[in-house]
Amino acid sequence: MSIKAFCIHGHFYQPPREDPLTDIIPIEKGASPFSNWNERIVDDCYRPNAEEGNFGNMSFNIGPTLAEWLEKNHPAVLNRIIADDNFNFQKTQTGNALAQPFHHTILPLASRHDKTTQIIWGIHAFRKLYGRDPKGMWLPETAVDTETLEILAMNGIEFTILAPWQSTRTDLDTTQPYLVRLGGKKCITVFFYEQDISSNISFNPSITSNADEFAQKTLTGKYPSSDKDQLILIASDGELYGHHQKFRYKFLKQLFNQSLFRSSIQPTYPELWLKVHPPKEFVEIAERTSWSCMHELRRWSGICECTPYPEWKAPLRNALDAVANVLDQVFFNETKKLVNNPWDLRNFAINTREPSFTLQDKIHELGGKTFNSNKESQVMLLLRSQFERQRMFASCAWFFEDFDRIEPKNAVRYAAFAVHLAEKATHSNLTGDLLPAFENVKSHRSDLNAGEVFSEFLERVSIPQ
């Protein structure tokens, strides 16, 4: 008798809201009675789902920047989440947690070096949390191209999850995983989520009002008549379960603890499913696609129908790209004297914030040269600059309809801080050539331009703290 299996993947993530100087989230009035949206969403979603044990039953990823914030502010919640994944791993030698690129960057819009850094940093963050290497990685906004998949595979990632329209096949069977051929005779596995149920769960609250009805009426009829084992996988933002839709953590608990079994449906998750159900067929991906923009990723790079008033988005990306190009050249020029490949050194930069990090040791690991304390201070500043320069590309900066929001303004502040750190390291003036591009980024609502945000932050950072 064939198996009918079911999986919910929850993508848990919050935009980086921290002030780059204080690393503290400012007061956000809309989150009242809580001090900021992170705190409110912890209360609505993360804590109750952890307490109900839902993280042990679903597939999930926690964005690394969110995990770091939880570790500082709500360690008990994060520890329960980690414990649920560890329990599954001890029981089955498979975990239900997936990794994520570190800063939620839209990877197909990034350079190969940036793709590699984000993926390596994401793997490092996962290993630090769960004590094991990840097998799967959730891509921000499921944005994908072949180069991204190749870098995932090169770094030991075995599978990811995509939307069904991100396949070129017209006969796609979303109840089965597929292989994607990559360069060098490598492959990676892709799960495609079920579109109709995923969409209904996200936008139709009535479908998750009763877990028994969901299993009996919504799920049961979705399994095609077949002698093959079948997996229906759905995907949504994890914040749906309690924040976007109240009390849906109770729906998850009932669904996984009772309702699925009553309907003879087996709960599972991708890594466990692959132990017995390796992919047998191949698929090609649709390049530069995502789950939340049907316009070749223009939501994060130009003008499309995803949001109104998008005219500021391309100028913001152009300005940040200009910053990245200048900072990368500075970083490369100053570190190529120490190591053969400066980008390998940057890939260690995520460790600089840890007490155990020693720059001399990392340089020696990379076959680099000995250097004095002045050079060490300079390189550490440049590595910090590169961290901020990575952070400025978080996808949230472009997601919404206007520049005058905390997410895009923070992207500009991170850029300004990155420039400041590089100037401090090299005793040079980089701002003058970069500022004019930011002045082309304007809010339709308030007429604020990004040049003002950039300059204000540089003035602030120049004042002794």
N, C-alpha and C positions, 0 to 999 in steps of 0.2 A: 504493500500500500504506500502510495507516494506521500511525502511530507508536505504539509502546508505550513510555512514558517512566516514570521512577521518580525519586522524591526523598525523602530523609530530612531532616526538620528537627530539629535539636538545640537545645533551649533550655538554655543554659549560664548558671547563676546560683548565687550563694551568699547566704545571709542576711547582713545587716550585723552582724558580730560584734565590730567595733572598739569599744573603750571611747571614749566621746565626748570625754573630756579628753585622753587620750594618743594617740588614733587608732591604737592598737595592739591586736591581738587577744590576749586573755589566754591563758595556757596551758590547753589542753583535754586532760585526761588520756585521754579516750576515743580521741583521734587518735594516740596513741603508736604508733610511735616518733617521730612528728612533733610539733611544738609546738602545732599547731592543725589543725582540719579543712581549712581552705583549703590548707595545705601538703601534707597527705596527698592531697587530691584533685588537686592539681597533679601529684603523682608518679604517681597512679593513672590519671589521665585527661587533663588538659589538655596536659601535656608530650608524652606518647606520641602523642596524636592530632595534635598540631602536627608532631612529627617524622615521622610517617607521611604527612603531607600531606592528612589527612582533611578539614581545614577548607576545602580548595579544592574538595572534591567534594560536600559536603553543603550544604544551607541551614542557617543557624545564626544565633542572636543571642547576644551576650555581654552580660549585665546590666551597666549602666554602673558600678555600685559594685564588681562583680567586676573589671571592666576596670581601674578605678583601682587596685585592690589589686595586680593583676598588673603594672601599669606600675611600681609602686614596688618590688615584690618579685621578679618574674620577667619582666623586660622582653623577654628573648629569646623567651620563649614567646608573649607578646602580639604581638611584632613579626612572628613567623612567621604567626600567625593573620591579621594585617592584610595581610601580603604575599600570602597566598593569595587573599583577596578582591580585592586590587588587581590581581593577575594576571588574574583572570577579567574584571575591568572593562576592563583594557587590551585584552583579547582580543575581548570581545563587546559592550563598552559597557553591560554589566549586571553587577551584583555579586550575590554569594550571601549577603552578610551583611544581616541585618535590624536595625533599631533596637528599643529597648525603653523604655517609660516609666522614668524614672530610678530610683525607689525601690521598684519592684515593688509598687505600690499597687493594691488592688482598685478599679479606676476606677469601676465602677457604684455603689460605696458612697461615692464622693467627691463633693464639690461641683464645680460646673462650673469654678470658678476653680482648684481643685486638679487636676482633669483636665487643664486647659490647661497649668498649670505643669509637671506631670509629663511631658507629651508634649513640650513645648518643651525642657525640660531633657534629655530623652532624645534628641531630634534634635540638640541642641548637642553632646552627648557623642559621638554617632555621627559627626558632621561632624569633630569634633576627632580622632577615631581614624582614620577612613578617608579624610578629605579630600574627601568628596562628600556630597551630600544623600541621605538614605535614601528609597527608594521604598516599602519595606514596614516594618511595625512589628508585633512580637510583643506581644500584650497579656498582662500577668501573669495566670497561671492561665487564659488565654483568656477572662477575665471581660469581658462585653460588654453594652452597651446602645446605643441609637441615638445618644444624645448623645455618647458616646465616639467612635463612628464619625464623627460630624459634625465633631468637633474634630480627629480625625486628618486628614480630608479638607481642612479649612480650613488645615492646616499642611503640605500638600503630600504627605501619605502616600497612596499609591495602593492598597495592599492589605494584608490581614492574613490570618491562618490561624485557623480555628475548628474545633471538634469537630462532627461531623455532626448531633448532637442539638441544636446551637445554631441550626439552621434550622427553620422552621415547615413546610417542604415535606415531604410524604410520599413524593414521587417523586424525591428528591435523588439526583443522579448525582455522586458524589465524584470522578470522573475529570475533571470539568470545573469551571473557576472560574465564579463567579456575580457579578452586580452587585447591590448593595443601594442602593435609592433613599434619598436623604437630603434634607434641606430645601434650598431654594434651587436646585432642579434639579441638585444635585450627586449623584454616585454614588461608591461605593468598591467595589473588588473583594475578594471573599472566596474563599479556597481552603478546602475542607473536607477534613480528613485522613481516611484510610481507618481505620475503627474497629477492625476485627478484627486486622489486622496490627499496628497501633500498640499495641493492648492486649497482644498476644502478645509483641511485642518487649520491652515493659516488664516483664511478669510471668512469662514462660515462657522461661527461659534456653536451653532446648534448641533453640529456633527459630533462634537466632543462633550455634549451635555450628559450623555449616558453611555458608559463604557460597554455595558452588555449589548445595547443596540448597535453600537459601533462595530463590535466584533461580529454580531450575527447578521446585520443588514448591510453594513458598508463593506466589511472585509470579505465575508464568505463568498459572495458572488464575484469577487475580483480574481479568483484563482481560475485560470482557464482549465478546461477538461484536458488532463494530461497524465501520463504515467511517470513524468519526471517530478522530482522534488522541486518545489517552487518557493521562492522567497519574495514577499512583497516588502520592500523597503520604502519608507517615506522619510522625507527630510523637511525640517523647518527650523526657524530660530528657536533656540532653547528657551528664550525669555517668553515665548508664547505661553508656556505652561505655568501660569500664575501671575505674570505681569501683564502681557498684552491681553490675556484672557484669564480672568480671576478664577482661582481655585482649580485650575486644570491639572495641578499636581495630584489632586485627588482622583481625577480621571485616569492619569497614568498609573497610579497605584492599583486601582481597581482593575484596569485593563490587563496589567502584567501579572497580577496575583490571582485573578479569578476569571475574568471574562474571556481571555484567549483560550484557556483550557476548556471552558464550557463549550466553545465552538471548535474544539479539536485543532487549534492553531498553536504552533510551537513558537515561543519567543526565542530570538537569537540575535546575533550581531555579526558584522562582516568577518572579523578574524576567526570566529568560531565556525561560521558557515564554510569558509574556505578550507578548513581542515578536512572536510568530507566532500565538498562540492567545488573542486577546482574548475576554473573556466575552460571551456572546450572550443569556443568560437572566437573569431576575431572581429574587431570593429575599428573603424577610423573615426577620430574625433573631428568635430567642426571647430576649426581654428578660431581663436579669439572670441570665444563665447562665454556666457555666464548664466547663472540662474535668475538674475535680477535686471538684466538689460538685454534686449533683443536687437541692439543696434551696434554690434561690433565693439562693445565696450566704450561707446561714446559717453555714457553716463559719467565716466571718470576721465574723459579726455576731450570732450567737445560738446557738440549740440545734438541732442536727440529728444525723443518724446517722453522720456522717463520722468523728467521734472520740468516744470515751467521755469522761465527766465534762466536758461543755462549758459548765457553768453559769457559769464565770468569763469567758466570751468577750464576752457582751453588756455586762456591767459595765465591762470593759476598753475596749471601743469607746466606751461612753458617757463614760468618764473622759477618753479622748483627744479625743473630739469637744468636750468642755467646754474642754479646754486650747486646742484649735484656735480655737474661737469667741472666747475671750478674747484670745488672741495676735493673731488677725486684726483684731479691733477696735482693739487698741493700734497695730498696724502701720498700719492704714488712717488712724487719727486723726492719727498723727505724720507721715505721708508725704503726705497729701492737700494739705498746705500747700506741697509742693514740686512735685508732678506732678499732671496731670489724672486719671490712672488708676494708683493705687498697685499694682494687680496686674500692669501692664506692667513696673513697676520690679522686682517680685518675680521675674518671669520672667527678668530679667537676673542674679538672685542667684547662679545657678550659676557665674557668672564671677568672683564676689568672691574665690574661692580661687586665682585665677590672677594672676601678677605683673603682667600687663598691664592689669588692671582698674583703672579710674579712675572713681570715683563721680561726680565733677563732669561728666565727659564723658557718662556714661549719662543723668544728669539732663537735660543739655542736649539729647541726642538725643530725649528724650521731651518736649521743650518746657518743661522745668521751670525753676525759679527758682534764682538764685545763693544760696549759703548759706555760713555760716562753719564753722570747723573743729570747733566743738562740735557743730553739727548733723550734720556729716559723721560724727563718731564715733558719735553716737546712731543714725543710719540704718544704718551698717555693723553695729552690734550687733543691730539689729532684723532685718537681712537674714540674719545668722548665726542668729538665733533662728528665722527662718522656714525655714532649711535644716534645722535639727534638728526643727522641727515637721512638716516633710514626711517626714523620715526615720522618725519614730515610727509612721507608718502602713504600713511594709513588711508585706506579707501574712504573712510568716513568724511574726509575733507571735501569730497565731491558728491556725496550721496544725496544731499538734500537740495533745496531749491534756491538757497541764497548764501552769499558769502558771509553775511553778518550773523554767524552762528559760532558757537564755541569750537566746533570741529575744524572748519577751515581756518579760523583765526589762530587756533593752536598750531596748525600745520605751518603757518607763516612764522609764529614764534619759535617753533622748533628749528626752522630754517635760519632765523636770525641768530639763535643761540649757537647753531652749528658754525655759522660764519664767524661769530665772535670768538669761539674757541680756536678756530683755525688762525684767525688774525693774531690771537694771543700767542699761539704756538710759533708763528713764523715772523712776528713783528711786521706784518704787512697790512695793507689796506685793500680789502676785497669788496667792501660795501658799495663803494661808488659805482662800480660797473654793474652791480646786481640790483640796486634799488629801483632803477627806472622800469624794469619789467614788472615789478610788483604794483606799480602805480596804475597799470592797465587792468588790474583786478578790482572791480567795483560791485558793491551791493546795489541791487535795484530798489531795495526797501529803504535803506538809510543813507545811501551814497557814500558809505565808508569805503575807502580803498585800501588794498593790502599794503601799499607803501607806508601808510600811516601806522598800521599795526607793526610792520617791520621796524620802522624808525623808533616808535615808542618803546619797543622791547629793547633795542640797542641802547637807548638812553637809560632805561631802567637797569640794564646789566652793567652799565658803566659806573653806576653809583655803588660805592663800597657797601657790602652787606653787613 
